Amino acid sequence: QVQLVEIGGGSVQTGGSLRLSCEGTGPTFSTYAVGWFRQAPGKEREFVAGVGWRGINTWYGDSVKGRFSISRVNAKNTVYLQMNSLEPEDTAVYYCAAEHLGGATLQKIHYWGRGTQVTVSS
């Protein structure tokens, strides 16, 4: 079993940057693809970025391409989401998710974190 904890949310102004961390527990974390999803009030949950379990492939949602970057450090059981050039439209609760032996697009989520709030003000 894997538990996921999101760290690093907060408030920032337009154009600013934040880095989110997803810390996983358990010795099998390196066998999970890990991704980030977000959900804004009144909207459906949206895929943001993912990294495959091998750490080779990454995938991004269209709205964040060129601004966000995902990476993983298996020795630390951590996946990072670097968010640059933030816009008010990026305001949402960001969730970390994991899929055992999954690819970067995370088609079948096995575990979710509880989420962390990101607020971008204009």
Backbone bond lengths (Angstrom), bond angles and torsions (degrees), N, CA, C in turn:
res aa  C-N    CA-C-N  psi(-1)  N-CA   C-N-CA  omega(-1)  CA-C   N-CA-C  phi
1 Q - - - 1.454 - - 1.523 109.27 -
2 V 1.330 114.90 145.83 1.468 121.11 -179.08 1.525 108.67 -123.11
3 Q 1.309 116.28 134.97 1.461 121.58 171.84 1.515 108.57 -112.37
4 L 1.314 115.64 139.72 1.458 121.75 -175.93 1.525 109.92 -119.55
5 V 1.336 115.82 135.29 1.458 120.86 178.80 1.518 108.55 -129.37
6 E 1.318 115.36 124.30 1.460 120.69 178.19 1.530 109.45 -90.35
7 I 1.319 115.02 136.61 1.461 121.96 -179.96 1.514 108.43 -133.44
8 G 1.336 116.40 140.73 1.456 118.99 169.22 1.511 116.59 113.30
9 G 1.310 118.32 5.02 1.460 118.39 176.42 1.512 111.58 -68.72
10 G 1.315 115.78 173.26 1.446 120.10 178.82 1.510 111.62 160.94
11 S 1.320 115.38 -163.43 1.456 121.80 -178.30 1.514 109.92 -113.87
12 V 1.328 115.22 141.33 1.459 120.84 -179.19 1.524 107.85 -149.99
13 Q 1.311 116.47 157.72 1.458 120.56 177.31 1.526 110.26 -87.80
14 T 1.313 114.55 161.91 1.466 120.73 178.22 1.524 110.53 -52.90
15 G 1.327 114.39 133.91 1.455 120.47 -179.25 1.515 113.81 91.13
16 G 1.305 117.03 -8.80 1.457 121.33 -178.53 1.517 112.89 -81.10
17 S 1.325 115.18 -177.35 1.466 121.70 -177.35 1.520 110.55 -131.96
18 L 1.324 114.55 151.46 1.454 122.23 172.18 1.527 108.13 -142.92
19 R 1.310 116.10 153.08 1.459 119.72 172.38 1.523 108.73 -122.95
20 L 1.313 115.01 123.35 1.458 121.44 175.51 1.524 109.24 -97.54
21 S 1.322 114.43 145.52 1.464 120.63 174.68 1.516 109.23 -120.70
22 C 1.302 115.61 141.98 1.464 122.07 173.45 1.526 106.19 -118.38
23 E 1.306 115.89 110.32 1.458 120.57 -178.99 1.527 108.96 -101.20
24 G 1.328 115.33 127.17 1.449 120.46 -178.82 1.515 112.01 -109.64
25 T 1.325 115.20 150.41 1.457 119.88 176.61 1.517 109.62 -105.56
26 G 1.315 115.49 158.04 1.453 120.76 174.93 1.511 113.19 99.40
27 P 1.330 116.40 149.88 1.470 121.83 -175.99 1.521 114.09 -73.64
28 T 1.341 116.76 -9.85 1.458 118.77 -176.96 1.521 113.34 -100.98
29 F 1.323 116.94 9.73 1.468 119.82 -176.30 1.520 112.12 -55.20
30 S 1.321 117.01 -35.65 1.466 120.40 -177.26 1.527 112.68 -67.41
31 T 1.338 117.77 -12.02 1.463 120.80 178.63 1.526 112.11 -94.24
32 Y 1.312 116.78 9.39 1.460 121.25 -179.32 1.518 111.29 -112.04
33 A 1.326 115.91 134.46 1.457 120.12 163.44 1.526 106.94 -70.05
34 V 1.305 116.68 143.75 1.461 120.65 -178.56 1.526 108.88 -128.88
35 G 1.291 115.05 137.79 1.458 119.12 -179.90 1.510 112.11 -139.69
36 W 1.312 114.10 169.84 1.452 122.48 175.88 1.524 109.11 -119.26
37 F 1.309 114.17 134.73 1.451 122.55 174.41 1.523 106.83 -124.33
38 R 1.319 116.41 162.12 1.460 119.03 176.38 1.523 109.70 -142.73
39 Q 1.315 114.38 154.84 1.461 120.33 178.07 1.515 109.63 -141.66
40 A 1.313 114.20 120.12 1.454 121.50 176.77 1.530 109.01 -94.31
41 P 1.325 117.93 157.26 1.466 120.17 -179.38 1.522 111.73 -55.82
42 G 1.320 116.47 129.99 1.445 121.24 177.97 1.513 115.19 77.34
43 K 1.324 117.18 5.00 1.467 120.27 -178.69 1.526 110.40 -121.48
44 E 1.326 115.21 161.09 1.455 120.42 177.62 1.534 110.14 -75.71
45 R 1.335 114.54 158.26 1.450 118.96 176.42 1.529 109.04 -65.98
46 E 1.311 116.05 138.41 1.465 122.88 -173.27 1.522 110.48 -123.94
47 F 1.326 115.88 136.63 1.464 121.12 175.17 1.527 109.09 -70.79
48 V 1.319 116.91 133.16 1.462 121.84 -179.90 1.525 111.26 -107.70
49 A 1.324 116.59 -56.10 1.473 120.34 -176.71 1.523 109.42 -162.12
50 G 1.325 115.54 153.61 1.457 119.84 178.36 1.514 111.65 -148.06
51 V 1.322 115.59 155.62 1.466 122.22 175.38 1.524 106.84 -132.89
52 G 1.330 115.91 131.91 1.445 120.86 -178.50 1.512 112.64 -66.93
53 W 1.335 115.62 165.44 1.457 118.51 -174.31 1.513 112.53 -66.36
54 R 1.331 116.98 -24.36 1.469 119.53 177.53 1.533 111.12 -80.59
55 G 1.331 116.10 -11.63 1.453 119.11 179.18 1.511 114.01 78.99
56 I 1.319 117.10 9.60 1.464 120.51 -175.76 1.524 111.33 -93.93
57 N 1.313 115.52 -46.60 1.463 120.23 -175.22 1.522 111.97 -97.49
58 T 1.316 115.17 143.78 1.458 121.96 173.44 1.527 109.39 -129.91
59 W 1.314 115.37 160.09 1.475 120.59 -179.97 1.511 107.91 -148.74
60 Y 1.337 115.23 144.69 1.451 120.30 -176.67 1.520 111.38 -131.37
61 G 1.333 114.61 147.83 1.450 118.76 171.21 1.519 109.58 -70.60
62 D 1.320 116.77 152.11 1.460 120.91 -175.56 1.523 112.37 -58.95
63 S 1.308 117.06 -33.92 1.464 119.87 -174.30 1.528 113.17 -73.73
64 V 1.326 117.83 -12.97 1.471 119.58 -177.49 1.524 113.22 -118.57
65 K 1.314 117.40 -3.13 1.471 119.84 -178.84 1.511 110.69 -57.40
66 G 1.329 115.23 134.54 1.452 120.76 179.19 1.523 113.77 85.39
67 R 1.344 116.89 -11.01 1.468 119.89 -179.75 1.524 112.18 -115.86
68 F 1.330 116.85 -33.88 1.464 122.16 -178.02 1.517 109.76 -107.86
69 S 1.336 114.88 151.71 1.466 120.36 178.03 1.521 109.43 -140.94
70 I 1.332 115.80 132.03 1.455 120.58 -179.98 1.525 109.43 -110.64
71 S 1.314 115.82 143.18 1.461 120.62 178.22 1.529 108.72 -151.58
72 R 1.326 116.01 162.07 1.463 119.11 179.08 1.522 110.94 -135.89
73 V 1.319 114.98 146.58 1.456 122.40 174.59 1.524 105.58 -125.97
74 N 1.316 115.93 96.82 1.462 119.47 -174.80 1.523 112.72 -64.65
75 A 1.325 117.03 -29.51 1.462 119.81 178.53 1.524 111.47 -62.48
76 K 1.331 116.17 -22.23 1.464 121.10 178.97 1.519 111.79 -108.39
77 N 1.339 116.80 4.23 1.471 120.31 -176.52 1.527 111.28 51.03
78 T 1.321 115.96 43.72 1.459 120.07 -173.72 1.526 111.13 -135.90
79 V 1.318 114.72 139.84 1.454 122.56 171.51 1.523 107.69 -119.46
80 Y 1.316 115.64 135.89 1.460 121.32 -176.64 1.530 110.20 -111.46
81 L 1.328 114.50 148.59 1.455 121.47 170.96 1.520 107.50 -126.58
82 Q 1.311 115.56 105.95 1.462 120.85 176.80 1.522 107.99 -88.04
83 M 1.316 116.22 122.44 1.455 121.61 -176.33 1.524 108.93 -116.86
84 N 1.318 116.17 116.32 1.457 122.39 -179.84 1.524 109.98 -116.46
85 S 1.327 115.55 163.83 1.472 121.75 178.03 1.524 111.18 49.79
86 L 1.305 115.44 48.53 1.463 120.34 -175.72 1.519 111.30 -66.82
87 E 1.327 114.02 145.65 1.458 122.72 -178.25 1.522 108.96 -124.81
88 P 1.320 117.95 157.28 1.478 119.64 177.84 1.532 112.53 -54.39
89 E 1.330 116.64 -30.28 1.464 120.79 179.45 1.530 112.39 -68.15
90 D 1.315 117.93 -12.20 1.467 121.13 177.29 1.528 111.57 -84.25
91 T 1.320 117.05 -5.61 1.458 120.72 178.96 1.523 110.59 -62.78
92 A 1.328 115.56 124.41 1.469 120.60 -176.58 1.519 108.95 -177.95
93 V 1.317 115.03 171.23 1.457 120.46 165.84 1.524 107.16 -88.53
94 Y 1.310 116.05 127.31 1.455 121.95 -177.95 1.530 109.43 -102.56
95 Y 1.334 114.33 129.12 1.458 121.40 -177.67 1.523 110.77 -115.78
96 C 1.285 115.41 139.77 1.455 122.37 171.93 1.532 107.99 -93.37
97 A 1.327 116.05 143.28 1.464 120.32 -178.96 1.516 109.93 -141.99
98 A 1.329 116.32 154.63 1.459 120.33 -177.80 1.522 111.09 -136.72
99 E 1.325 115.04 142.63 1.462 122.56 177.49 1.519 108.81 -131.17
100 H 1.307 116.49 123.88 1.463 120.68 -177.89 1.522 111.21 -63.75
101 L 1.318 116.10 124.95 1.473 124.56 179.44 1.526 111.53 54.96
102 G 1.313 115.62 32.62 1.455 119.80 -176.90 1.515 114.06 -88.49
103 G 1.315 113.75 169.24 1.457 120.53 174.71 1.518 110.73 -92.92
104 A 1.312 115.42 -178.26 1.466 120.52 -174.05 1.527 113.59 -68.82
105 T 1.319 117.97 -15.07 1.465 119.68 -179.77 1.517 112.99 -93.60
106 L 1.319 118.19 -5.98 1.460 123.33 174.25 1.531 112.99 47.32
107 Q 1.276 115.81 81.91 1.461 120.93 -177.27 1.526 114.45 -86.25
108 K 1.319 117.15 -23.02 1.472 119.77 -176.83 1.521 108.12 -140.45
109 I 1.342 115.33 99.78 1.456 120.61 -175.03 1.526 110.24 -77.41
110 H 1.328 115.55 131.29 1.459 120.32 176.57 1.526 112.03 -99.89
111 Y 1.327 116.66 -32.14 1.461 120.20 -177.82 1.527 109.77 -140.13
112 W 1.337 114.33 145.57 1.456 122.10 175.68 1.521 109.95 -124.34
113 G 1.321 115.92 148.43 1.441 120.77 167.46 1.513 109.77 -85.88
114 R 1.310 116.87 179.00 1.466 121.43 -177.07 1.518 112.84 -87.66
115 G 1.311 117.25 -15.33 1.453 120.27 176.17 1.516 113.95 99.56
116 T 1.320 114.56 157.11 1.468 121.64 176.17 1.525 107.85 -142.04
117 Q 1.316 115.73 140.21 1.467 121.33 -175.00 1.528 110.49 -83.24
118 V 1.321 115.22 133.29 1.461 122.62 171.16 1.522 107.42 -121.15
119 T 1.324 116.00 125.49 1.459 121.15 -179.75 1.520 108.82 -125.10
120 V 1.337 115.27 125.06 1.456 121.17 178.81 1.519 107.91 -115.21
121 S 1.312 115.90 120.87 1.463 120.51 -178.26 1.513 110.91 -103.92
122 S 1.317 114.69 148.08 1.477 119.60 -178.72 1.517 111.03 -88.41
